[in-house]
Amino acid sequence: MDNKHHPANILTLPPEITVCIFEYLLANPDPIKSPYHDLLPVTQTSTHLRQTAVSTPSLWSIIEINDKPASFNFAKLCVSRSGHYKLDISIEVLKKMEAKTNGLLALLQYVSSRIRSLSMKLSFTGPGKWDLWWDSLKVLDYRALEDLNVRVWRREVLTLGRIALADAIPLPTQTSLLRSLSLINASLQLPDSPVLSNLAVLKLSSASFWSWPYTDLFEVLRRSPALEELELRGLGLEVCRGRYLAGGLPPVPRLEHPKLRQLTLIGMENTMVAQVLTNLTAPNLEAVYLETPKQLQHDVRFVWNDLQQVAPFSAVRYLFVINHPAPASPFQDQFALFVAKLFPGVEELELPASGCQPLLMTWAEHIHIAVNPWRDLRSVVLNYPDNLCVGSTQYVLRETLRFLEARRRLDCPPLEWLHIGACSGCPSPVKDSLLSGIQKMVRSKDDLEVIQVSHMRSDKKLYAITVCIFEYLLAHSDPHKFPYHGLLPVTQTSTHLRQTAMSAPSLWSIIEINDKPASFNFAKLCLSRSGNHKLDISMRVLKKMESKINGLLALLEFASPRIRSLSLKLSFAGPGQWDFWCEKLRALDLGAMESLTFEVWRREIATDGVPPPRNVISLPDYISSLRNLSLGQISIPPNTLAPSKLVRLTLSSASFWAWPYNHLFEVLQGCQALEELELKGVGLDTCHGNHLADSLPPVPRIQCPNLRRLTFFGVENNMAPLVLTNLTAPSLEVVSLEPPKLFKNDRPFTWANPPQVVPLDSVRILLVTDGPVLAVHHQDHFALFLAMLFPEIERIEIASIRCRPLFGTWAAQVNLTLNPWKELESIVLDYPEDKCVGYDQDILNETSRFLDARRKFGCPPVKRLRLGKCDECQSSDRDRVESVIKKLLRSEDALEVVELIH
């Protein structure tokens, strides 16, 4: 053909052929791009092609609207060119929906009678626009509508999975031709008109349907008898909680679906799967897709093992198990037996390579293969995602061979097709023999397909390394800054890094909420990205609690099954808010929570340090895994923690310090598993000196065999000896004490006449972080009490400002006989911020006297001594005393001198 006549030949093509070419360009678009991405450039090459396209209404029946303003203008252009053709409309508006609602509604109202399929992916910021949108849509004339797809983007995350009645979507009343309905993150108002009765395809992916006992779901299914395809998905839900046993399944009406041919249950909890399958009548059901949850709480196969009466689906020919987690005992995989009973006539079976072992192992057992010998089975396919090795190729081959051998023993026909993988990166001396044995179990060699799977692809390694770097950034973030302060700027440097971070749920398990509104929105974003990972939630809300309390409680309710640690620092304006918060918190299911920190900011100070009864909080019922509990400015009822598996307990509430400490000892009675106990008298000046040692109340002994660290911080003097002298802790190693700084009447009550002291011989480290300076430090009874209680101390750390009365008392000959500190190896004087305390020389003198007294008593010299030195407080006698101290140590290198700031 001559090139100069070539343009004329194209222009003279019949319009019908030109339109077919245009339709081909529309029929195979890039799913990421606009459907007209390939068509428009072609039509712009000549006026003839453009006029042909514009005058063909069928080419403009696809309408897509997104967040770009140009898409809405182009949509109106398509509507004007489409004539009377039926329309396929897709709306994906996720930003500024309130400004676009009226325009979108006007367009839908104009073309409503011609809409054949309508797909909406929307994001609403408030209930007002939500109600306006659906109230306007339900009255439109959808006489041609056949397919309706609705996805409310993040709406259930915004409402935290608890959909209110206003969030339910009303179906249009004039939709007699509606055949396909798909709802994601949205529920459904049950219509009075028979809209559901004509549905052939129904897909539901909304948390509102998954609430026990599934009343809404079964009502929707009951009204849809003409279904041919049913799909139920539990997207992002960790709902397999194991709290509903099979015997407790609620009675539901049977579902009659004579036309149903395909059933898909993905990510649903076991109770729902059992409810649907055991109450469904579907004589024409051919294909079933099943996926049990990947993460099971309590690792139980509840439901399956108690379902005795099972009506089999004899018509099912294709069974696809997408995911199946291995149970604790694979030989007792009740789910495998349930499937075998339910689908006896399966011809094609597809299993995940990573989860097929417990299924094949159970089916191969002699007693179990008799339940269903799978006589009609013709094809078995083991799926390897991305052709990646699952790490146990040898065991997959072995269980496959055992299953096929069990079928042959029952005279079942050989398989006509078997798809299995082999990995060269998993060395196995019997792999070849297993493959040879499997080859004999199929009809011929051509019926066995063995694919080579990769042990791990390089891009998978790169992904894992990238995620590890991100996790390092999170783990080493500045504690004073936002935890994602270092991660987010890195992810914004490239699309690849951002997608990698978003696809790693473990990175988004840290949730922090403060007084800034942006923190709450980011917390919801993290919640949606965290998948099924356990969460570490921190809430520090000190302003306008009344306007935030409902949102915070809703977030906790939605995330409660996945909360691993919960830290709350809150400020309440009145008792009403406090009672409401405590009541809602106690009702949460916090079965996975390991750590709880709860501090009510300034509440007890506002009530003069005496908490009223409403400051007592009852802990949630489901906290069997709780190991760490810290309470600040609040208390708990007595015997709340009995028996308890707590490992660490911190109490900082004035309600525990009321004489005679009955409340405190009742709480500690149930904490026998404690390893660390911390008692804080924060902001309390409770050392009143009105309770002498001989009037200490009788209390029961506290048994803490695992206790290793004990801390007293700012508690009154009569509490510390009462706990220490009534404590049985054979494993106690570290004790930290800080007596109150202020003494009324300047009297060291309690310590002078303590009750009978049982020494704590296991204590090796003593930390005195603070203490009073007495008028007569040689009679410091607190120092004598320490000497009697801790005879085997190896290391002492003392606040420098308080060390003089302690060393002065211990150096006295009459007192040194109580405890010569023979095991002492290290003495550290602590100078806060390396600041001088003002009497450097006196500290040196008392330290020298104490070391010299130990030497005279025959004690070994100290291996380490840390002292401070201030140039502004230089004394003429300092060098001499320092040289004396060096001679009293193990060596001159044992002395560490810190330069202090005056």
Residue pairs with C-beta under 8 A, 6 or more apart in sequence:
1 9
11 46
11 48
15 52
15 56
18 49
18 52
19 52
19 56
19 58
19 59
22 39
22 42
22 43
22 52
22 53
22 56
22 59
23 58
23 59
25 38
25 39
25 42
26 35
26 36
26 38
26 39
26 59
26 62
29 35
29 36
29 37
29 38
30 37
30 38
34 64
35 62
35 64
36 62
36 74
39 53
39 59
42 49
43 49
43 50
43 52
43 53
43 54
44 50
53 59
54 81
57 81
57 82
57 83
57 84
57 85
58 82
58 85
59 81
60 77
60 78
60 79
60 81
60 82
60 85
61 78
61 82
61 85
61 86
61 87
61 88
62 78
62 87
62 88
62 90
63 75
63 78
63 79
63 82
63 87
63 88
63 89
63 90
64 71
64 75
64 89
64 90
64 91
64 92
65 71
65 72
65 75
65 89
65 90
65 91
65 92
65 93
65 104
65 107
66 92
66 93
67 92
67 93
67 94
67 95
67 96
72 100
72 103
72 104
72 107
75 107
76 107
79 87
79 107
79 110
79 111
82 114
84 114
85 114
86 114
86 115
86 116
86 144
87 111
87 114
87 115
87 116
88 116
88 117
89 108
89 111
89 115
89 117
89 118
89 119
90 119
90 120
91 104
91 118
91 119
91 120
91 121
91 122
92 120
92 121
92 122
93 100
93 104
93 121
93 122
93 123
94 121
94 122
94 123
94 153
95 123
97 122
97 123
97 124
97 125
97 129
98 125
98 126
98 129
101 129
101 132
101 133
105 132
105 133
105 136
105 137
108 115
108 118
108 137
108 140
109 136
109 140
112 140
112 141
112 142
113 141
113 142
113 143
113 144
114 144
115 142
115 144
115 145
116 144
116 145
116 146
116 147
117 145
117 146
117 147
117 148
117 149
118 142
118 145
118 147
118 148
118 149
119 147
119 149
119 150
120 149
120 150
120 151
121 151
121 153
122 133
122 150
122 151
122 152
122 153
123 152
123 153
123 154
123 155
124 130
124 133
124 152
124 155
127 166
127 167
130 166
130 167
131 166
134 169
134 170
135 170
137 172
138 170
138 171
138 172
138 173
139 172
139 173
140 172
140 174
141 174
142 172
142 174
142 175
142 178
143 174
143 175
143 176
143 177
144 177
145 172
145 175
145 177
145 178
146 177
146 178
146 179
146 180
147 178
147 179
147 180
148 171
148 175
148 178
148 180
148 181
148 182
149 180
149 181
149 182
150 169
150 182
150 183
150 184
150 186
151 182
151 183
151 184
151 185
151 186
152 167
152 184
152 185
152 186
153 185
154 185
154 524
154 528
155 167
155 185
155 186
156 163
156 185
156 186
156 206
156 207
156 208
157 185
157 524
157 527
157 528
158 524
159 167
159 554
160 524
160 554
160 555
160 557
160 558
160 559
161 207
161 237
161 558
162 554
162 557
162 558
163 186
163 187
163 206
163 207
163 208
167 186
167 187
167 208
168 186
168 187
168 188
168 189
168 208
169 183
169 186
169 187
169 188
169 189
170 189
170 191
171 178
171 181
171 188
171 189
171 191
171 195
171 196
172 178
172 195
173 191
173 193
173 195
175 195
176 198
177 198
178 195
178 198
178 199
179 198
179 199
179 200
179 201
180 199
180 200
180 201
180 202
181 196
181 199
181 201
181 202
181 203
182 201
182 202
182 203
182 204
182 205
183 203
183 204
183 205
183 206
184 203
184 205
184 206
184 235
185 205
185 206
185 207
185 235
186 206
186 208
187 206
187 208
187 209
187 216
188 204
188 216
188 220
190 216
190 219
190 220
190 223
194 223
196 202
196 220
196 223
196 224
197 223
197 224
197 225
197 226
198 226
199 224
199 226
199 227
200 226
200 227
200 228
200 229
200 259
201 227
201 228
201 229
202 220
202 221
202 224
202 227
202 229
202 230
202 231
203 230
203 231
203 232
203 233
204 217
204 220
204 231
204 232
204 233
205 232
205 233
205 234
205 235
207 234
207 237
208 216
209 216
209 217
209 220
209 232
210 217
210 234
210 237
210 239
210 268
210 269
210 272
212 244
212 250
212 271
213 249
213 250
213 252
214 250
214 252
214 272
214 275
217 232
217 272
218 252
218 253
218 255
218 275
218 279
221 227
221 230
221 255
221 257
221 276
222 253
222 255
224 257
225 256
225 257
225 258
225 259
226 259
227 257
227 259
227 260
228 259
228 260
228 261
228 262
229 260
229 261
229 262
229 263
229 264
230 257
230 260
230 262
230 263
230 264
231 263
231 264
231 266
232 264
232 265
232 266
232 268
232 272
232 276
233 264
233 266
233 267
233 268
234 266
234 267
234 268
234 269
234 272
234 293
235 267
236 528
236 531
236 532
237 267
237 269
238 293
238 295
238 297
238 532
238 561
238 562
239 268
239 269
239 293
240 269
240 270
240 292
240 293
240 295
240 296
240 297
241 269
241 297
241 298
241 561
241 589
241 591
242 296
242 297
242 298
242 300
242 302
244 271
244 302
244 303
245 302
245 303
245 306
246 274
246 302
246 303
246 304
246 305
246 306
246 307
247 306
249 271
249 274
249 275
249 303
252 275
252 279
253 279
254 279
254 280
254 281
255 276
255 279
255 280
255 281
256 281
257 280
257 281
257 282
257 285
258 281
258 282
258 283
258 284
259 284
260 280
260 282
260 284
260 285
261 284
261 285
261 286
261 287
262 285
262 286
262 287
262 288
262 289
263 276
263 280
263 282
263 285
263 287
263 288
263 289
264 288
264 289
265 272
265 273
265 276
265 277
265 288
265 289
265 290
265 291
266 289
266 290
266 291
266 322
267 291
267 293
268 291
268 293
269 293
270 292
270 293
270 301
270 302
270 303
270 304
270 335
271 302
271 303
273 290
273 292
273 303
274 303
274 304
274 307
274 338
277 342
278 307
278 310
278 311
281 311
282 313
282 315
283 315
284 315
285 313
285 315
285 316
286 315
286 316
286 317
286 318
287 316
287 317
287 318
287 319
287 320
288 313
288 316
288 318
288 319
288 320
288 343
289 320
289 322
290 319
290 320
290 321
290 322
290 339
291 321
291 322
291 323
291 324
292 323
292 324
292 325
292 335
293 325
294 323
294 325
294 532
295 325
295 532
296 325
297 561
297 591
297 592
299 327
299 328
301 327
301 332
301 333
301 334
301 335
304 334
304 335
304 337
304 338
305 332
305 334
307 338
310 338
310 341
310 342
312 341
312 342
312 343
312 344
313 342
313 343
314 344
314 345
315 345
316 343
316 345
316 346
317 345
317 346
317 347
317 348
317 376
318 346
318 347
318 348
318 350
319 339
319 343
319 346
319 348
319 349
319 350
320 350
321 339
321 350
321 351
321 352
321 355
321 356
321 359
322 352
323 352
323 354
323 355
324 335
324 351
324 352
324 355
324 356
324 358
324 359
325 355
326 355
326 357
326 358
327 333
327 334
327 335
327 358
330 357
330 358
330 361
330 362
331 361
331 362
331 365
332 362
333 358
333 359
333 361
333 362
336 358
336 359
336 362
336 363
336 368
337 362
337 368
337 371
339 359
340 362
340 363
340 368
340 371
340 372
340 374
341 371
341 372
343 372
344 372
344 374
345 376
346 374
346 376
346 377
347 376
347 377
347 378
347 379
348 378
348 379
348 381
349 374
349 377
349 379
349 380
349 381
350 380
350 381
350 382
350 383
351 359
351 360
351 380
351 381
351 382
351 383
352 382
352 383
353 382
353 383
353 384
353 390
353 396
353 421
354 390
356 382
356 396
356 399
356 400
357 392
357 395
357 396
357 399
360 399
360 400
360 402
360 403
361 399
361 402
362 368
363 369
363 372
363 374
363 403
363 406
364 399
364 402
364 403
364 405
364 406
365 406
366 406
369 406
369 407
369 410
370 410
373 407
373 410
373 412
374 407
374 412
375 410
375 412
375 413
377 407
377 412
377 415
378 415
378 416
378 417
379 415
379 416
379 417
379 418
380 400
380 415
380 417
380 418
380 419
381 417
381 418
381 419
382 396
382 400
382 419
382 420
382 421
384 390
384 421
384 451
384 453
386 457
387 421
387 451
387 452
387 453
387 454
388 453
388 454
388 456
388 457
388 460
389 421
389 423
389 425
389 426
389 453
389 454
389 455
389 456
390 396
391 426
392 426
393 421
393 422
393 423
393 426
393 428
393 431
393 453
394 426
394 428
394 430
394 431
394 434
396 420
396 421
397 420
397 422
397 431
397 434
397 435
397 438
398 430
398 434
400 418
400 420
400 438
401 434
401 437
401 438
401 441
404 415
404 438
404 441
405 437
405 441
407 441
408 414
408 441
414 441
414 442
414 443
414 447
415 441
415 442
415 443
415 447
416 442
416 443
416 447
417 442
417 447
417 449
418 438
418 441
418 442
418 447
418 448
418 449
419 449
419 451
420 438
420 448
420 449
420 450
420 451
421 450
421 451
421 452
421 453
422 431
422 435
422 450
422 451
422 452
422 453
423 452
423 453
423 454
423 455
424 452
424 455
425 454
425 455
425 456
426 455
428 434
435 450
438 448
439 445
439 448
442 448
463 500
466 497
466 500
467 500
467 504
467 506
467 507
470 487
470 490
470 491
470 500
470 501
470 504
470 507
471 506
471 507
473 486
473 487
473 490
474 483
474 484
474 486
474 487
474 507
474 510
476 486
477 483
477 484
477 485
477 486
477 487
478 485
478 486
482 512
483 510
483 512
484 510
484 522
487 501
487 507
490 497
491 497
491 498
491 500
491 501
492 498
501 507
502 529
505 529
505 530
505 531
505 532
505 533
506 530
506 533
507 529
508 525
508 526
508 527
508 529
508 530
508 533
509 526
509 530
509 533
509 534
509 535
509 536
509 564
510 526
510 535
510 536
511 523
511 526
511 527
511 535
511 536
511 537
511 538
511 559
512 519
512 523
512 537
512 538
512 539
512 540
513 519
513 520
513 523
513 537
513 538
513 539
513 540
513 541
513 552
513 555
514 539
514 540
514 541
515 540
515 541
515 542
515 543
515 544
520 548
520 551
520 555
523 537
523 555
524 555
527 535
527 555
527 558
527 559
530 562
532 562
533 562
534 562
534 563
534 564
534 592
535 559
535 562
535 563
535 564
536 564
536 565
537 556
537 559
537 563
537 565
537 566
537 567
538 566
538 567
539 552
539 567
539 568
539 569
539 570
540 567
540 569
540 570
541 548
541 552
541 569
541 570
541 571
542 569
542 570
542 571
542 601
543 571
545 570
545 571
545 572
545 573
545 577
546 573
546 577
549 577
549 580
549 581
553 581
553 584
553 585
556 563
556 566
556 584
556 585
556 588
557 584
557 588
560 588
560 589
560 590
561 589
561 591
561 592
562 592
563 590
563 592
563 593
564 592
564 593
564 594
564 595
565 593
565 594
565 595
565 596
565 597
565 628
566 590
566 593
566 595
566 596
566 597
567 595
567 596
567 597
567 598
568 597
568 598
568 599
569 597
569 599
569 601
569 632
570 581
570 599
570 600
570 601
571 600
571 601
571 602
571 603
572 578
572 581
572 600
572 603
575 612
575 614
578 600
578 603
578 614
578 615
579 614
582 617
582 618
585 617
585 620
586 617
586 618
586 619
586 620
586 621
587 620
588 620
588 622
589 620
589 622
590 620
590 622
590 623
590 626
591 622
591 623
591 624
591 625
592 625
593 620
593 623
593 625
593 626
594 625
594 626
594 627
594 628
595 626
595 627
595 628
595 629
596 619
596 623
596 626
596 628
596 629
596 630
597 628
597 629
597 630
597 632
597 650
598 617
598 630
598 631
598 632
598 634
599 630
599 631
599 632
599 633
599 634
599 652
600 615
600 632
600 633
600 634
601 633
602 633
603 611
603 615
603 633
603 634
604 610
604 611
604 615
604 633
604 634
604 653
604 654
604 655
605 633
605 683
607 615
609 654
609 683
609 684
610 654
611 633
611 634
611 635
611 653
611 654
611 655
615 633
615 634
615 635
615 653
615 655
616 634
616 635
616 636
616 637
616 655
617 631
617 634
617 635
617 636
618 636
618 637
618 640
619 626
619 636
619 640
624 645
625 645
626 644
626 645
626 646
627 645
627 646
627 647
627 648
628 646
628 647
628 648
629 641
629 646
629 648
629 649
629 650
630 648
630 649
630 650
630 652
631 650
631 651
631 652
631 653
632 650
632 652
632 653
632 680
632 682
633 652
633 653
633 654
633 682
634 653
634 655
635 651
635 653
635 655
635 656
635 663
636 667
638 662
638 663
638 666
638 667
639 666
639 667
639 669
639 670
640 667
640 670
641 649
641 667
641 670
641 671
642 669
642 670
642 671
643 670
643 672
644 670
644 671
644 672
644 673
645 673
646 671
646 673
646 674
647 673
647 674
647 675
647 676
647 706
648 674
648 675
648 676
648 677
648 678
649 671
649 674
649 676
649 677
649 678
650 677
650 678
650 680
651 664
651 667
651 678
651 679
651 680
652 679
652 680
652 681
652 682
654 681
654 684
654 686
655 663
656 663
656 664
656 667
656 679
657 664
657 681
657 684
657 686
657 715
657 716
657 719
659 691
659 697
659 718
660 696
660 697
660 699
661 697
661 699
661 719
661 722
662 697
662 699
664 679
664 719
665 699
665 700
665 702
665 726
668 677
668 702
668 704
669 700
669 702
671 677
671 704
672 703
672 704
672 705
672 706
673 706
674 704
674 706
674 707
675 706
675 707
675 708
675 709
676 707
676 708
676 709
676 710
676 711
677 704
677 707
677 709
677 710
677 711
678 710
678 711
678 713
679 711
679 712
679 713
679 715
679 719
679 723
680 711
680 713
680 714
680 715
681 713
681 714
681 715
681 716
681 740
682 713
682 714
684 714
684 715
684 716
685 740
685 742
686 715
686 716
686 740
687 716
687 717
687 739
687 740
687 742
687 743
687 744
688 716
688 744
689 743
689 744
689 745
689 747
689 749
690 749
691 718
691 749
691 750
692 749
692 750
692 753
693 718
693 721
693 749
693 750
693 751
693 752
693 753
693 754
693 755
694 753
696 718
696 721
696 722
696 750
696 755
697 722
699 722
699 726
700 726
701 726
701 727
701 728
702 723
702 726
702 727
702 728
703 728
704 727
704 728
704 729
704 732
705 728
705 729
705 730
705 731
706 731
707 727
707 729
707 731
707 732
708 731
708 732
708 733
708 734
709 732
709 733
709 734
709 735
709 736
710 723
710 724
710 727
710 729
710 732
710 734
710 735
710 736
711 735
711 736
712 719
712 720
712 723
712 736
712 737
712 738
712 739
713 736
713 738
713 769
714 738
714 740
715 740
716 740
717 739
717 740
717 748
717 749
717 750
717 751
717 782
718 749
718 750
720 737
720 739
720 750
721 750
721 751
721 754
721 755
721 785
724 760
724 789
725 754
725 755
725 756
725 757
725 758
725 789
727 760
729 760
729 762
730 762
731 762
732 760
732 762
732 763
733 762
733 763
733 764
733 765
734 763
734 764
734 765
734 767
735 760
735 763
735 765
735 766
735 767
735 790
736 767
736 768
736 769
737 766
737 767
737 768
737 769
737 771
737 786
738 768
738 769
738 770
738 771
739 770
739 771
739 772
739 782
740 772
741 770
741 772
742 772
743 772
746 774
746 775
748 772
748 774
748 780
748 781
748 782
751 781
751 782
751 784
751 785
752 781
754 785
754 788
757 785
757 788
757 789
759 788
759 789
759 790
759 791
760 789
760 790
761 791
761 792
762 792
763 790
763 792
763 793
764 792
764 793
764 794
764 795
764 823
765 793
765 794
765 795
765 796
765 797
766 786
766 790
766 793
766 795
766 796
766 797
767 796
767 797
768 786
768 796
768 797
768 798
768 799
768 802
768 803
768 806
769 797
769 799
769 830
770 799
770 801
770 802
771 782
771 799
771 802
771 805
771 806
772 782
772 802
772 805
773 801
773 802
773 804
773 805
774 780
774 805
777 804
777 805
777 808
777 809
778 808
778 809
778 812
779 809
780 805
780 806
780 808
780 809
782 805
782 806
783 805
783 806
783 809
783 810
783 815
784 809
784 815
784 818
786 806
787 810
787 815
787 818
787 819
787 821
788 818
788 819
790 819
791 819
792 823
793 821
793 823
793 824
794 823
794 824
794 825
794 826
795 824
795 825
795 826
795 827
795 828
796 824
796 826
796 827
796 828
797 828
797 830
798 806
798 827
798 828
798 829
798 830
799 829
799 830
799 832
800 829
800 830
800 831
800 837
800 843
800 868
801 837
803 829
803 843
803 846
803 847
804 839
804 842
804 843
804 846
807 846
807 847
807 849
807 850
808 846
808 849
808 850
809 815
810 816
810 819
810 821
810 850
810 853
811 846
811 849
811 850
811 852
811 853
812 853
813 853
816 853
816 854
816 857
820 854
820 857
820 858
820 859
821 854
821 859
822 859
822 860
824 854
824 859
824 862
825 862
825 863
825 864
826 862
826 863
826 864
826 865
827 847
827 862
827 864
827 865
827 866
828 864
828 865
828 866
829 843
829 847
829 866
829 867
829 868
831 837
831 868
831 898
831 900
833 901
834 868
834 898
834 899
834 900
834 901
835 900
835 901
835 902
836 868
836 870
836 872
836 873
836 900
836 901
836 902
837 843
837 868
838 873
839 873
840 868
840 869
840 870
840 873
840 875
840 878
840 900
841 873
841 875
841 877
841 878
841 881
843 867
843 868
844 867
844 878
844 881
844 882
844 885
845 881
847 865
847 867
847 885
848 881
848 884
848 885
848 888
851 861
851 862
851 865
851 885
851 888
851 889
852 884
852 888
854 862
854 888
855 861
855 888
860 890
861 888
861 889
861 890
861 894
862 888
862 889
862 890
862 894
863 889
863 890
863 894
864 894
864 896
865 885
865 889
865 894
865 895
865 896
866 896
866 898
867 885
867 895
867 896
867 897
867 898
868 897
868 898
868 899
868 900
869 878
869 897
869 898
869 899
869 900
870 899
870 900
870 901
870 902
871 899
871 902
872 902
873 902
882 895
882 897
885 895
886 892
886 895
889 895
